[in-house]
Amino acid sequence: MPELTRFFGIIIAMYYNDHSPPHFHAKYGDDQAVIRIDTGEVIDGNLSARALDRTSGVVTVIPRVVEVKPLANFCLWVCVMDGTSGTVDLAQELWGPMFEPLANPDLFHQAMVDPELETVVWPNGADLSPEFLYQMALQTPGKII
């Protein structure tokens, strides 16, 4: 099991390219459960109430992007579900085979929020980690500049 973290005897794991909806696996002793990331709902399996309560922190740790607005100069304004918003400057990040095509302003401005991944994606398959976007938005909080 690809383990992400372990706390209070609870093992949290995620699998690459696993089925929808986005979820994680929690194991505590002999109990196991599959838990939705967006709601904390148990999809399959069983955990004690105490162990399930402790996994609620995993759900809130992963930021979920709810809105994006492409701006000039390869910047994005992003808003995260907890209300955090800010401007993310990607001008120096557009390198490598997935991101170099985004140096074309027409493609860059097609940025959108994928409702399943809950992060920013582009039609060429490029996407950004919601954690990265969240941290960058914290550095330039607030209104669109």
N, C-alpha and C positions, 0 to 999 in steps of 0.2 A: 504494500500500500504506500503510495507516495505521500509521506508525512509532511505536513506544513508546520505543525506545532503540537506541543503536548503540554497540558496543564491540568492540575488536580486529578491526574490519572486518565484524563480524556485525551484521546488521540484524534486530531483533525487532519483529514487527507482530502486531496482532490486528484482527479484523473484527467489527463490530457484528452481532449476530444470526447468527453463523456456526453451522455444524452442530455437533452433539455428537460426541464428548465435548469438554469445555472444553480448548482448545489455543491455541498460538501458532505463528506462522510464523517461521522463521529462514532468513535468506539470507546466504550467505558466498561471495563471488565468483560462480561459475556454479552453485553448489550451493544447493538449497533443501530444506527439510524442514518438515513439520507435526509438532509435538511436543506430547504430552499434558501438561497442567499438573500433574495429580495424580501422575504416575509418571515423567515425563521420557522416556517411550517415544516413538520415532519412529513416527508413524502412516502417514506417506507421505513419499516423497522420500528424499534422501540428503545427509548432511553428513559431512565428514571427522571422524575420531575426535577430533581436537584441537578443532575448532569445536564439536562436540556436547558435549564435556566442559565447554567454557566456557559453554554455555547452561544447564548444570545450576543455576547461580545464579539464573536466572529462575524456575525451578520452586520453589526454596526461598524466594524473595522474597514470593510471594503467600501470606498466611496463609489457612489453611483451618479454618473453624469446625466443630467436631465435636460440640459439645453446647451447649444453651442451656436455662436455667431462668428463666422469668418470675418476678419478685419483686414485692413491694409497691412502691408509689410510682413506678411506671413505670421500674423498674430491671430489668436482665437480668444473670444470671450467665452468662458465656460461657467456653468452654474451646476452645482452638485446638490443632491437631494437634501442635504442638511442646511441648504441656503447659502453656503459658501460660494462666492463668485469672484472672478478676477480675470485678468488678461494674461494669456500665455504666449510668450514670444518664441516662435519655432524657427526663426530665420537661421539660427546656427545648428538646428537639429535635422535639417533636410539633407541627409547624406545616407548612402547605402542604397541598395537596389529597391527597397520598398518606399523610401522617403524622397529620393532624388526626383522622381516624377512630380512630386508635390511642389517643386520649385516653379512649375507652370501655374501661374495665378488662377487660370480657369479651373484646373483640377483642384487646387488648394481650396478654392471657394465652394467646392462641392462637399465640404466637411458636413457630417451629420451625426446624430446620436443613434447608434444601433439600439433598438428597444430591448433586445435580448442580452447583448453584451454590456449595455449601460455604460458605454464609453464612446469616444469620437472615432469615427471610421471614414474612409474614403472609398470611392468606387474601384480603385485599383487594388483594394485589399489591405491597404495600410491601416493600422489602428494604433492608438496610444493607450498606455496603461492608465486606468483611472487614478491610481495612486500618484503617478507622475503629474497628471493634470491637476489633481487636488493640491499637491505640494507647490506647484508653480502658481496656481491661483492664489494661494495664501500669501505669496510674495508680492502680488499686485492686486490686493482685494478691491472689491467694489465695482464701480460703474465701468461701463465700456469707455475706453479711451480712444 
